[in-house]
Amino acid sequence: QRRVHGECKPPHTSTIPSSWCTIESDPGVFTELCETIGVRDVQFEEVFSLDEGSIAEMSQGKVHGLIFLFKWRQERDHRNIVGFPDPDLFFAKQVITNACATQAILSVLMNSATVELGPVLSDFRAFTREFDPMMKGLAISNSDAIRAAHNSFHKVSSFEIVQDDRDEPEDAFHFVAYVPFKGKIYELDGLKEGPIEVGEY
């Protein structure tokens, strides 16, 4: 089922109006977004199972990472954050609403040693390398090129959905990236304080 509305809102940005639209959870949209920003030879595919057969099939090609779409719940996560991650591991806090899909895509792209990022993202990665996660998140929010690519996939509908205070609140959904990096698997969630190591490979 495609999700368009109700992306998770960072708790510390409630007073900041977002100039980022919601985009559809669709692998074709994600692939075209990458191409729009200058990334080449990357394709997103929908995964319906993580059983051994599916993992083996994915292993036939080059897998740069996985992006999961979760129903978001406000709860305490007791897992340990990596306190001093490798400086080459790209992790950015999400500081604006509606950006979590693009931010998860960036987490996969920026942490691959083989993806051809193109000039826009190559310059962005070099520019933000010494930034802390909050500053990286702010840099994403202030990037005209990244925002323009994201907003070019705004969902166009023949109907305008209007909600008022009497409507039931929508469920919030949130994108989280999982990436292989230097022998370890990291969960990169812009709503967390830092990366979480979840395995090895």
MDTraj code that builds the backbone (N, CA, C; nanometers):
import mdtraj as md
import numpy as np

residues = "GLN ARG ARG VAL HIS GLY GLU CYS LYS PRO PRO HIS THR SER THR ILE PRO SER SER TRP CYS THR ILE GLU SER ASP PRO GLY VAL PHE THR GLU LEU CYS GLU THR ILE GLY VAL ARG ASP VAL GLN PHE GLU GLU VAL PHE SER LEU ASP GLU GLY SER ILE ALA GLU MET SER GLN GLY LYS VAL HIS GLY LEU ILE PHE LEU PHE LYS TRP ARG GLN GLU ARG ASP HIS ARG ASN ILE VAL GLY PHE PRO ASP PRO ASP LEU PHE PHE ALA LYS GLN VAL ILE THR ASN ALA CYS ALA THR GLN ALA ILE LEU SER VAL LEU MET ASN SER ALA THR VAL GLU LEU GLY PRO VAL LEU SER ASP PHE ARG ALA PHE THR ARG GLU PHE ASP PRO MET MET LYS GLY LEU ALA ILE SER ASN SER ASP ALA ILE ARG ALA ALA HIS ASN SER PHE HIS LYS VAL SER SER PHE GLU ILE VAL GLN ASP ASP ARG ASP GLU PRO GLU ASP ALA PHE HIS PHE VAL ALA TYR VAL PRO PHE LYS GLY LYS ILE TYR GLU LEU ASP GLY LEU LYS GLU GLY PRO ILE GLU VAL GLY GLU TYR".split()
xyz = np.array([
    [0.0846, -0.1191, 0.0000],
    [0.0000, 0.0000, 0.0000],
    [0.0883, 0.1244, 0.0000],
    [0.0608, 0.2171, -0.0891],
    [0.1407, 0.3390, -0.0984],
    [0.0984, 0.4374, 0.0092],
    [0.1963, 0.4970, 0.0743],
    [0.1683, 0.5951, 0.1775],
    [0.2106, 0.7327, 0.1283],
    [0.1199, 0.8281, 0.1358],
    [0.1503, 0.9625, 0.0890],
    [0.1384, 1.0628, 0.2025],
    [0.0392, 1.0461, 0.2899],
    [0.0123, 1.1434, 0.3939],
    [0.0617, 1.0932, 0.5290],
    [0.0781, 1.1856, 0.6220],
    [0.1023, 1.1483, 0.7595],
    [0.2438, 1.1095, 0.7918],
    [0.3441, 1.1733, 0.7309],
    [0.4813, 1.1447, 0.7685],
    [0.5090, 1.1974, 0.9082],
    [0.6065, 1.1318, 0.9730],
    [0.6388, 1.1670, 1.1103],
    [0.7018, 1.3055, 1.1180],
    [0.6644, 1.3799, 1.2194],
    [0.7119, 1.5166, 1.2365],
    [0.8147, 1.5227, 1.3479],
    [0.9360, 1.5735, 1.3212],
    [1.0358, 1.5838, 1.4261],
    [0.9836, 1.6668, 1.5428],
    [1.0060, 1.6213, 1.6669],
    [0.9470, 1.6890, 1.7813],
    [0.9999, 1.8291, 1.8060],
    [1.1210, 1.8594, 1.7566],
    [1.1806, 1.9888, 1.7864],
    [1.1567, 2.0914, 1.6757],
    [1.0639, 2.0630, 1.5805],
    [1.0415, 2.1569, 1.4709],
    [0.8962, 2.2018, 1.4624],
    [0.8235, 2.1955, 1.5720],
    [0.6800, 2.2215, 1.5668],
    [0.6467, 2.3644, 1.5261],
    [0.7392, 2.4573, 1.5446],
    [0.7112, 2.5961, 1.5109],
    [0.7702, 2.6366, 1.3761],
    [0.8330, 2.5415, 1.3061],
    [0.8982, 2.5730, 1.1790],
    [0.8108, 2.5246, 1.0643],
    [0.7587, 2.6151, 0.9805],
    [0.6779, 2.5698, 0.8679],
    [0.7633, 2.4935, 0.7676],
    [0.7123, 2.3826, 0.7168],
    [0.7896, 2.3006, 0.6251],
    [0.7633, 2.3413, 0.4811],
    [0.8715, 2.3556, 0.4041],
    [0.8583, 2.3810, 0.2613],
    [0.8861, 2.2531, 0.1825],
    [0.8806, 2.1382, 0.2514],
    [0.9009, 2.0083, 0.1891],
    [0.7670, 1.9354, 0.1854],
    [0.7293, 1.8863, 0.0674],
    [0.6014, 1.8166, 0.0530],
    [0.6180, 1.6695, 0.0919],
    [0.5061, 1.6000, 0.1094],
    [0.5117, 1.4545, 0.1237],
    [0.5259, 1.3927, -0.0154],
    [0.6009, 1.2828, -0.0228],
    [0.6152, 1.2119, -0.1495],
    [0.5704, 1.0681, -0.1313],
    [0.5372, 1.0041, -0.2416],
    [0.4817, 0.8699, -0.2362],
    [0.5896, 0.7677, -0.2036],
    [0.5518, 0.6688, -0.1233],
    [0.6419, 0.5584, -0.0922],
    [0.6397, 0.4599, -0.2086],
    [0.7254, 0.4859, -0.3065],
    [0.7241, 0.4078, -0.4291],
    [0.8670, 0.3954, -0.4797],
    [0.9156, 0.2742, -0.5091],
    [1.0544, 0.2583, -0.5529],
    [1.0856, 0.3327, -0.6827],
    [0.9871, 0.3445, -0.7723],
    [1.0089, 0.4195, -0.8951],
    [1.0316, 0.5672, -0.8672],
    [0.9545, 0.6219, -0.7727],
    [0.9728, 0.7614, -0.7339],
    [1.1105, 0.7816, -0.6725],
    [1.1515, 0.6897, -0.5850],
    [1.2826, 0.7015, -0.5204],
    [1.3951, 0.6965, -0.6241],
    [1.3812, 0.6049, -0.7214],
    [1.4839, 0.5934, -0.8254],
    [1.4922, 0.7207, -0.9084],
    [1.3760, 0.7735, -0.9478],
    [1.3757, 0.8944, -1.0301],
    [1.4252, 1.0153, -0.9517],
    [1.3959, 1.0200, -0.8211],
    [1.4474, 1.1291, -0.7384],
    [1.6003, 1.1293, -0.7412],
    [1.6600, 1.0113, -0.7296],
    [1.8069, 1.0015, -0.7359],
    [1.8593, 1.0518, -0.8693],
    [1.7941, 1.0132, -0.9765],
    [1.8376, 1.0581, -1.1087],
    [1.8239, 1.2086, -1.1229],
    [1.7173, 1.2649, -1.0654],
    [1.6944, 1.4093, -1.0734],
    [1.8082, 1.4866, -1.0087],
    [1.8637, 1.4311, -0.9019],
    [1.9688, 1.5023, -0.8295],
    [2.1086, 1.4667, -0.8791],
    [2.1155, 1.3804, -0.9811],
    [2.2448, 1.3541, -1.0444],
    [2.3062, 1.2193, -1.0167],
    [2.2382, 1.1327, -0.9417],
    [2.2913, 0.9990, -0.9120],
    [2.2572, 0.9069, -1.0286],
    [2.3525, 0.8243, -1.0670],
    [2.3325, 0.7355, -1.1814],
    [2.3467, 0.5889, -1.1404],
    [2.2772, 0.5035, -1.2150],
    [2.2901, 0.3579, -1.2021],
    [2.2513, 0.3073, -1.0635],
    [2.1491, 0.3681, -1.0049],
    [2.0934, 0.3205, -0.8783],
    [1.9444, 0.2948, -0.8987],
    [1.8974, 0.1810, -0.8516],
    [1.7569, 0.1465, -0.8670],
    [1.7019, 0.0950, -0.7345],
    [1.5863, 0.1484, -0.6941],
    [1.5175, 0.1005, -0.5750],
    [1.4143, -0.0043, -0.6153],
    [1.4037, -0.1079, -0.5349],
    [1.3069, -0.2140, -0.5608],
    [1.2314, -0.2448, -0.4320],
    [1.1035, -0.2812, -0.4478],
    [1.0216, -0.3150, -0.3324],
    [1.0542, -0.4562, -0.2861],
    [1.0703, -0.4731, -0.1563],
    [1.1019, -0.6027, -0.0965],
    [0.9805, -0.6483, -0.0165],
    [0.9321, -0.7687, -0.0442],
    [0.8125, -0.8193, 0.0225],
    [0.8442, -0.9202, 0.1317],
    [0.9683, -0.9670, 0.1372],
    [1.0055, -1.0655, 0.2384],
    [1.1547, -1.0556, 0.2654],
    [1.1950, -1.0915, 0.3867],
    [1.3367, -1.0969, 0.4218],
    [1.3765, -1.2394, 0.4596],
    [1.3094, -1.3389, 0.3979],
    [1.3486, -1.4770, 0.4230],
    [1.4779, -1.5076, 0.3478],
    [1.5301, -1.6274, 0.3675],
    [1.6610, -1.6620, 0.3110],
    [1.6613, -1.6524, 0.1586],
    [1.5514, -1.6953, 0.0952],
    [1.5450, -1.6894, -0.0502],
    [1.5493, -1.5473, -0.1026],
    [1.4771, -1.4579, -0.0362],
    [1.4754, -1.3176, -0.0789],
    [1.6116, -1.2530, -0.0602],
    [1.6766, -1.2839, 0.0533],
    [1.8096, -1.2296, 0.0793],
    [1.9088, -1.2799, -0.0254],
    [1.8992, -1.4086, -0.0592],
    [1.9890, -1.4655, -0.1605],
    [1.9674, -1.3999, -0.2954],
    [1.8408, -1.3730, -0.3299],
    [1.8102, -1.3078, -0.4572],
    [1.8653, -1.1660, -0.4602],
    [1.8517, -1.0939, -0.3494],
    [1.9071, -0.9589, -0.3428],
    [2.0586, -0.9611, -0.3553],
    [2.1203, -1.0669, -0.3030],
    [2.2663, -1.0757, -0.3036],
    [2.3224, -1.0967, -0.4429],
    [2.2357, -1.1289, -0.5416],
    [2.2830, -1.1451, -0.6783],
    [2.3337, -1.0133, -0.7352],
    [2.2818, -0.9021, -0.6856],
    [2.3254, -0.7705, -0.7315],
    [2.3901, -0.6945, -0.6184],
    [2.4209, -0.5691, -0.6435],
    [2.4841, -0.4846, -0.5427],
    [2.3754, -0.4167, -0.4602],
    [2.3697, -0.4492, -0.3316],
    [2.2726, -0.3885, -0.2416],
    [2.3435, -0.2825, -0.1581],
    [2.2985, -0.1591, -0.1718],
    [2.3608, -0.0486, -0.0981],
    [2.2940, -0.0243, 0.0361],
    [2.1734, -0.0745, 0.0543],
    [2.1040, -0.0547, 0.1806],
    [1.9569, -0.0876, 0.1666],
    [1.8875, -0.0839, 0.2790],
    [1.7437, -0.1073, 0.2824],
    [1.6760, 0.0136, 0.3470],
    [1.5562, 0.0453, 0.2979],
    [1.4755, 0.1506, 0.3598],
    [1.3441, 0.0881, 0.4033],
    [1.3164, 0.0995, 0.5331],
    [1.1931, 0.0463, 0.5890],
    [1.0955, 0.1603, 0.6158],
    [0.9670, 0.1320, 0.5928],
    [0.8615, 0.2270, 0.6264],
    [0.7872, 0.1726, 0.7473],
    [0.7958, 0.2452, 0.8589],
    [0.7353, 0.2024, 0.9837],
    [0.6178, 0.2912, 1.0211],
    [0.5210, 0.2307, 1.0893],
    [0.4197, 0.3106, 1.1574],
    [0.4843, 0.3658, 1.2837],
    [0.4900, 0.4975, 1.2932],
    [0.5663, 0.5606, 1.4001],
    [0.4874, 0.5636, 1.5306],
    [0.5571, 0.5275, 1.6379],
    [0.5007, 0.5387, 1.7726],
    [0.6002, 0.6145, 1.8592],
    [0.5495, 0.7020, 1.9417],
    [0.6373, 0.7758, 2.0315],
    [0.6673, 0.6879, 2.1516],
    [0.7855, 0.6294, 2.1510],
    [0.8247, 0.5398, 2.2585],
    [0.9745, 0.5498, 2.2817],
    [1.0159, 0.5085, 2.3962],
    [1.1568, 0.5167, 2.4326],
    [1.2330, 0.3975, 2.3760],
    [1.3428, 0.4241, 2.3086],
    [1.4272, 0.3195, 2.2516],
    [1.5490, 0.3034, 2.3423],
    [1.5629, 0.1863, 2.4018],
    [1.6697, 0.1636, 2.4990],
    [1.7985, 0.1113, 2.4351],
    [1.7999, 0.0989, 2.3043],
    [1.9225, 0.0517, 2.2395],
    [2.0306, 0.1597, 2.2454],
    [2.1546, 0.1140, 2.2442],
    [2.2668, 0.2071, 2.2570],
    [2.2964, 0.2776, 2.1253],
    [2.3132, 0.4086, 2.1353],
    [2.3584, 0.4883, 2.0212],
    [2.5101, 0.4764, 2.0113],
    [2.5629, 0.4708, 1.8893],
    [2.7087, 0.4708, 1.8699],
    [2.7601, 0.6094, 1.9071],
    [2.8378, 0.6157, 2.0161],
    [2.8790, 0.7453, 2.0704],
    [2.9756, 0.8220, 1.9812],
    [3.0727, 0.7520, 1.9258],
    [3.1733, 0.8174, 1.8414],
    [3.1863, 0.7389, 1.7108],
    [3.0892, 0.7571, 1.6216],
    [3.0912, 0.6800, 1.4966],
    [3.2066, 0.7208, 1.4061],
    [3.2377, 0.6334, 1.3140],
    [3.3383, 0.6638, 1.2113],
    [3.3018, 0.7963, 1.1450],
    [3.3982, 0.8889, 1.1317],
    [3.3658, 1.0192, 1.0709],
    [3.3180, 1.0091, 0.9267],
    [3.3450, 0.8979, 0.8602],
    [3.2985, 0.8808, 0.7229],
    [3.1550, 0.8268, 0.7163],
    [3.0992, 0.7871, 0.8303],
    [2.9601, 0.7407, 0.8327],
    [2.8689, 0.8628, 0.8328],
    [2.7890, 0.8753, 0.7277],
    [2.6998, 0.9912, 0.7157],
    [2.5725, 0.9660, 0.7945],
    [2.5499, 1.0484, 0.8959],
    [2.4261, 1.0429, 0.9743],
    [2.3783, 1.1850, 0.9982],
    [2.2524, 1.2118, 0.9655],
    [2.1963, 1.3460, 0.9817],
    [2.0680, 1.3376, 1.0617],
    [2.0487, 1.4317, 1.1532],
    [1.9223, 1.4435, 1.2246],
    [1.8170, 1.4989, 1.1298],
    [1.6931, 1.4524, 1.1459],
    [1.5834, 1.5093, 1.0680],
    [1.5298, 1.6313, 1.1425],
    [1.5387, 1.7475, 1.0795],
    [1.5006, 1.8712, 1.1473],
    [1.3764, 1.9350, 1.0857],
    [1.3221, 1.8738, 0.9794],
    [1.2043, 1.9311, 0.9152],
    [1.1027, 1.8211, 0.8866],
    [0.9776, 1.8604, 0.8772],
    [0.8693, 1.7668, 0.8481],
    [0.8726, 1.7246, 0.7016],
    [0.8315, 1.6019, 0.6768],
    [0.8104, 1.5476, 0.5418],
    [0.9381, 1.5082, 0.4687],
    [1.0553, 1.5220, 0.5336],
    [1.1806, 1.4953, 0.4631],
    [1.2352, 1.3555, 0.4890],
    [1.1657, 1.2724, 0.5682],
    [1.2295, 1.1485, 0.6120],
    [1.2534, 1.0507, 0.4972],
    [1.1705, 1.0514, 0.3932],
    [1.1951, 0.9618, 0.2800],
    [1.3248, 0.9991, 0.2091],
    [1.3382, 1.1267, 0.1763],
    [1.4616, 1.1721, 0.1098],
    [1.5816, 1.1564, 0.2011],
    [1.5631, 1.1790, 0.3305],
    [1.6748, 1.1642, 0.4232],
    [1.7203, 1.0188, 0.4318],
    [1.6257, 0.9241, 0.4292],
    [1.6633, 0.7830, 0.4287],
    [1.7370, 0.7469, 0.2996],
    [1.6910, 0.8015, 0.1879],
    [1.7597, 0.7790, 0.0602],
    [1.9027, 0.8317, 0.0670],
    [1.9201, 0.9517, 0.1201],
    [2.0538, 1.0090, 0.1330],
    [2.1421, 0.9233, 0.2231],
    [2.0847, 0.8669, 0.3301],
    [2.1627, 0.7825, 0.4210],
    [2.2201, 0.6622, 0.3479],
    [2.1419, 0.6053, 0.2559],
    [2.1911, 0.4916, 0.1776],
    [2.2969, 0.5371, 0.0777],
    [2.2681, 0.6425, 0.0039],
    [2.3596, 0.6877, -0.1015],
    [2.4932, 0.7350, -0.0450],
    [2.4875, 0.8160, 0.0589],
    [2.6085, 0.8789, 0.1128],
    [2.7028, 0.7787, 0.1794],
    [2.6499, 0.6627, 0.2183],
    [2.7325, 0.5646, 0.2884],
    [2.7759, 0.4488, 0.2000],
    [2.7513, 0.4609, 0.0700],
    [2.7980, 0.3593, -0.0231],
    [2.9331, 0.4007, -0.0808],
    [3.0224, 0.3042, -0.0871],
    [3.1561, 0.3315, -0.1419],
    [3.1580, 0.3251, -0.2939],
    [3.0486, 0.2774, -0.3548],
    [3.0505, 0.2544, -0.4994],
    [2.9489, 0.3368, -0.5779],
    [2.8525, 0.3995, -0.5120],
    [2.7532, 0.4790, -0.5831],
    [2.8170, 0.6041, -0.6418],
    [2.7862, 0.6306, -0.7685],
    [2.8315, 0.7547, -0.8309],
    [2.7325, 0.8648, -0.7947],
    [2.7718, 0.9490, -0.6991],
    [2.6791, 1.0470, -0.6437],
    [2.6473, 1.1612, -0.7395],
    [2.7379, 1.1916, -0.8306],
    [2.7201, 1.3099, -0.9141],
    [2.7698, 1.4339, -0.8416],
    [2.7791, 1.5453, -0.9106],
    [2.8413, 1.6650, -0.8524],
    [2.7652, 1.7239, -0.7339],
    [2.6325, 1.7228, -0.7361],
    [2.5565, 1.7876, -0.6274],
    [2.5805, 1.7166, -0.4952],
    [2.5611, 1.5858, -0.4917],
    [2.5763, 1.5130, -0.3659],
    [2.7220, 1.4927, -0.3277],
    [2.8115, 1.4834, -0.4255],
    [2.9541, 1.4736, -0.3930],
    [3.0009, 1.6002, -0.3216],
    [2.9612, 1.7154, -0.3745],
    [2.9972, 1.8423, -0.3096],
    [2.9317, 1.8537, -0.1725],
    [2.8075, 1.8086, -0.1613],
    [2.7364, 1.8166, -0.0339],
    [2.8042, 1.7298, 0.0714],
    [2.8435, 1.6092, 0.0340],
    [2.9100, 1.5199, 0.1300],
    [3.0426, 1.5780, 0.1762],
    [3.1185, 1.6344, 0.0824],
    [3.2471, 1.6949, 0.1196],
    [3.2262, 1.8164, 0.2103],
    [3.1255, 1.8971, 0.1775],
    [3.0975, 2.0192, 0.2548],
    [3.0553, 1.9878, 0.3976],
    [2.9794, 1.8791, 0.4168],
    [2.9229, 1.8496, 0.5488],
    [3.0031, 1.7458, 0.6271],
    [3.1157, 1.7010, 0.5753],
    [3.1881, 1.5885, 0.6373],
    [3.2194, 1.6134, 0.7839],
    [3.2577, 1.7346, 0.8207],
    [3.2965, 1.7642, 0.9588],
    [3.1791, 1.8121, 1.0439],
    [3.0597, 1.8175, 0.9861],
    [2.9435, 1.8656, 1.0611],
    [2.8944, 1.7580, 1.1582],
    [2.8348, 1.8019, 1.2705],
    [2.7689, 1.7067, 1.3584],
    [2.6322, 1.6724, 1.2983],
    [2.5622, 1.5706, 1.3531],
    [2.4357, 1.5278, 1.2921],
    [2.3306, 1.6379, 1.2797],
    [2.3222, 1.7269, 1.3789],
    [2.2238, 1.8336, 1.3702],
    [2.2574, 1.9300, 1.2572],
    [2.3849, 1.9635, 1.2439],
    [2.4260, 2.0544, 1.1363],
    [2.4084, 1.9894, 0.9994],
    [2.4324, 1.8588, 0.9907],
    [2.4070, 1.7883, 0.8647],
    [2.2584, 1.7965, 0.8291],
    [2.1717, 1.7767, 0.9297],
    [2.0284, 1.7864, 0.9043],
    [1.9874, 1.9253, 0.8585],
    [2.0444, 2.0278, 0.9211],
    [2.0149, 2.1652, 0.8805],
    [2.0659, 2.1917, 0.7392],
    [2.1816, 2.1342, 0.7060],
    [2.2359, 2.1520, 0.5710],
    [2.1435, 2.0897, 0.4671],
    [2.0849, 1.9728, 0.4988],
    [1.9882, 1.9120, 0.4069],
    [1.8685, 2.0042, 0.3894],
    [1.8165, 2.0556, 0.5005],
    [1.6971, 2.1398, 0.4924],
    [1.7226, 2.2680, 0.4152],
    [1.8475, 2.3143, 0.4142],
    [1.8809, 2.4395, 0.3462],
    [1.9348, 2.4195, 0.2050],
    [1.9411, 2.2946, 0.1596],
    [1.9924, 2.2675, 0.0251],
    [1.8815, 2.2886, -0.0775],
    [1.8947, 2.3907, -0.1592],
    [1.7944, 2.4184, -0.2623],
    [1.7840, 2.3030, -0.3618],
    [1.8990, 2.2436, -0.3968],
    [1.8992, 2.1371, -0.4976],
    [1.8277, 2.0126, -0.4461],
    [1.8551, 1.9734, -0.3214],
    [1.7919, 1.8537, -0.2647],
    [1.6427, 1.8783, -0.2439],
    [1.6080, 1.9961, -0.1921],
    [1.4662, 2.0264, -0.1693],
    [1.3885, 2.0312, -0.3015],
    [1.4482, 2.0914, -0.4047],
    [1.3809, 2.1000, -0.5339],
    [1.3585, 1.9614, -0.5933],
    [1.4578, 1.8736, -0.5811],
    [1.4415, 1.7371, -0.6321],
    [1.3308, 1.6649, -0.5558],
    [1.3297, 1.6793, -0.4242],
    [1.2266, 1.6179, -0.3404],
    [1.0876, 1.6690, -0.3787],
    [1.0720, 1.8005, -0.3862],
    [0.9410, 1.8595, -0.4112],
    [0.8908, 1.8367, -0.5532],
    [0.9796, 1.7990, -0.6440],
    [0.9362, 1.7719, -0.7815],
    [0.8502, 1.6458, -0.7890],
    [0.8473, 1.5683, -0.6802],
    [0.7663, 1.4464, -0.6770],
    [0.6458, 1.4615, -0.5856],
    [0.6011, 1.5845, -0.5684],
    [0.4794, 1.6103, -0.4927],
    [0.3633, 1.5348, -0.5542],
    [0.2856, 1.4687, -0.4691],
    [0.1711, 1.3913, -0.5168],
    [0.0641, 1.4853, -0.5709],
    [0.0298, 1.4711, -0.6982],
    [-0.0740, 1.5522, -0.7606],
    [-0.2050, 1.4740, -0.7580],
    [-0.3090, 1.5359, -0.7076],
    [-0.4385, 1.4692, -0.6974],
    [-0.5476, 1.5580, -0.7541],
    [-0.6520, 1.4953, -0.8042],
    [-0.7668, 1.5708, -0.8528],
    [-0.8525, 1.6226, -0.7379],
    [-0.8256, 1.5732, -0.6171],
    [-0.9054, 1.6119, -0.5018],
    [-0.8149, 1.6697, -0.3949],
    [-0.8622, 1.7674, -0.3249],
    [-0.7902, 1.8257, -0.2131],
    [-0.8509, 1.7712, -0.0848],
    [-0.7676, 1.7068, -0.0007],
    [-0.8163, 1.6493, 0.1240],
    [-0.8059, 1.7551, 0.2329],
    [-0.9176, 1.7879, 0.2915],
    [-0.9216, 1.8907, 0.3954],
    [-0.9617, 1.8260, 0.5264],
    [-0.8835, 1.8524, 0.6312],
    [-0.9145, 1.7985, 0.7617],
    [-0.9453, 1.9132, 0.8567],
    [-1.0342, 1.8869, 0.9515],
    [-1.0563, 1.9858, 1.0558],
    [-1.0372, 1.9192, 1.1912],
    [-1.0625, 1.9938, 1.2978],
    [-1.0336, 1.9446, 1.4319],
    [-1.1190, 1.8238, 1.4706],
    [-1.2286, 1.8007, 1.3997],
    [-1.3165, 1.6888, 1.4327],
    [-1.2704, 1.5585, 1.3694],
    [-1.1775, 1.5664, 1.2725],
    [-1.1305, 1.4456, 1.2055],
    [-1.0416, 1.3635, 1.2987],
    [-1.0446, 1.2329, 1.2774],
    [-0.9529, 1.1458, 1.3494],
    [-0.8099, 1.1742, 1.3024],
    [-0.7135, 1.1768, 1.3939],
    [-0.5748, 1.2012, 1.3522],
    [-0.5230, 1.0881, 1.2644],
    [-0.4435, 1.1235, 1.1636],
    [-0.3857, 1.0233, 1.0743],
    [-0.2718, 0.9499, 1.1442],
    [-0.2517, 0.8243, 1.1052],
    [-0.1334, 0.7534, 1.1512],
    [-0.0099, 0.8188, 1.0900],
    [0.0975, 0.8231, 1.1668],
    [0.2233, 0.8786, 1.1173],
    [0.3139, 0.7643, 1.0735],
    [0.3790, 0.7819, 0.9592],
    [0.4705, 0.6816, 0.9066],
    [0.6088, 0.7446, 0.8902],
    [0.7103, 0.6608, 0.9049],
    [0.8468, 0.7121, 0.9096],
    [0.9414, 0.6169, 0.8375],
    [1.0341, 0.6723, 0.7587],
    [1.1327, 0.5947, 0.6842],
    [1.2636, 0.5862, 0.7630],
    [1.3192, 0.4655, 0.7678],
    [1.4460, 0.4416, 0.8373],
    [1.5369, 0.3630, 0.7440],
    [1.6641, 0.4027, 0.7373],
    [1.7610, 0.3357, 0.6498],
    [1.8475, 0.2376, 0.7288],
    [1.8815, 0.1274, 0.6628],
    [1.9765, 0.0302, 0.7171],
    [2.0873, 0.0140, 0.6134],
    [2.2124, 0.0366, 0.6553],
    [2.3219, 0.0386, 0.5581],
    [2.4388, -0.0468, 0.6060],
    [2.5050, -0.1158, 0.5122],
    [2.6316, -0.1821, 0.5456],
    [2.7442, -0.0799, 0.5365],
    [2.8316, -0.0788, 0.6368],
    [2.9400, 0.0195, 0.6368],
    [3.0589, -0.0371, 0.7132],
    [3.1669, -0.0662, 0.6384],
    [3.2933, -0.1129, 0.6968],
    [3.2734, -0.2314, 0.7913],
    [3.1993, -0.3306, 0.7431],
    [3.1842, -0.4546, 0.8171],
    [3.0703, -0.4583, 0.9171],
    [2.9996, -0.3495, 0.9334],
    [2.8886, -0.3443, 1.0285],
    [2.7617, -0.2956, 0.9588],
    [2.6472, -0.3289, 1.0185],
    [2.5175, -0.2825, 0.9697],
    [2.4663, -0.1771, 1.0674],
    [2.4283, -0.0619, 1.0136],
    [2.3802, 0.0471, 1.0986],
    [2.2353, 0.0817, 1.0654],
    [2.1599, 0.1095, 1.1689],
    [2.0278, 0.1701, 1.1537],
    [2.0453, 0.3207, 1.1611],
    [1.9996, 0.3907, 1.0582],
    [2.0133, 0.5361, 1.0509],
    [1.8735, 0.5973, 1.0486],
    [1.8343, 0.6494, 1.1619],
    [1.7016, 0.7071, 1.1811],
    [1.7198, 0.8519, 1.2249],
    [1.6776, 0.9458, 1.1405],
    [1.6989, 1.0865, 1.1688],
    [1.6280, 1.1378, 1.2922],
    [1.5338, 1.0592, 1.3482],
    [1.4678, 1.0994, 1.4721],
    [1.5410, 1.0495, 1.5965],
    [1.6460, 0.9687, 1.5758],
    [1.7284, 0.9233, 1.6874],
    [1.8477, 1.0190, 1.7034],
    [1.9174, 1.0045, 1.8155],
    [2.0308, 1.0924, 1.8434],
    [2.1562, 1.0538, 1.7656],
    [2.1602, 0.9313, 1.7143],
    [2.2780, 0.8873, 1.6414],
    [2.2535, 0.7517, 1.5774],
    [2.3544, 0.6985, 1.5071],
    [2.3407, 0.5662, 1.4443],
    [2.3354, 0.4558, 1.5502],
    [2.2700, 0.3445, 1.5146],
    [2.2613, 0.2281, 1.6022],
    [2.3193, 0.1093, 1.5271],
    [2.4195, 0.0434, 1.5866],
    [2.4791, -0.0755, 1.5254],
    [2.3874, -0.1938, 1.5503],
    [2.3444, -0.2597, 1.4418],
    [2.2475, -0.3701, 1.4571],
    [2.3028, -0.5041, 1.4115],
    [2.4252, -0.5077, 1.3559],
    [2.4795, -0.6344, 1.3122],
    [2.6120, -0.6179, 1.2421],
    [2.6638, -0.7313, 1.1931],
    [2.7893, -0.7338, 1.1185],
    [2.7692, -0.8137, 0.9907],
    [2.8621, -0.7975, 0.8974],
    [2.8543, -0.8752, 0.7733],
    [2.9941, -0.9131, 0.7287],
])
top = md.Topology()
chain = top.add_chain()
for i, resn in enumerate(residues, 1):
    res = top.add_residue(resn, chain, resSeq=i)
    for name in ("N", "CA", "C"):
        top.add_atom(name, md.element.get_by_symbol(name[0]), res)
traj = md.Trajectory(xyz[None], top)
